[in-house]
Amino acid sequence: MLTQALNTDLLVPALVFIRTGAILALLPGFSAAYVSMRIRLLLALGISVLIAPVLAARLPAALSESSMLLLVVNESIVGLFIGTLTRIIVSALNSAGSLIANFASHDNELTNDPVADQQRATIARFFSLL
């Protein structure tokens, strides 16, 4: 009975919600302390409702409970990987900006970085905005 209920209309939006929720949990702009958890959840829910009809044709029609569990684990791992990858890219841009500021003798020009909750060099802050 659970399998039939999940296969009808809930599986695709739930899988998209799991992936987008995992991405937004680690995405540098949205994972900061000043973004409310409700905002992140509503954004993930809105994205999943918009994307789910497009992806509905790509999933198989009848799934067993074990394959649904594997899909949920797979989507959460992929979402966490994408969020971690974007966090690494933003950290690399911040490091590159700090190095450029150091080599150009602009280390003391500091601006507030609300994502990292600390002060950064102006060039590093500019690179994090890219």
Protein Blocks (a to p, Z undefined) as FASTA:
>chain_A
ZZmmmmmmmmmmmmmmmmmmmmmmmgmklmpmklcfklmmmmmmmmmmmmmmmmmmmpcf
bdcfklmmmmmmmmmmmmmmmmmmmmmmmmmmmmmmmmmmmmnopmmmccddfklopacd
fklmmmmmZZ
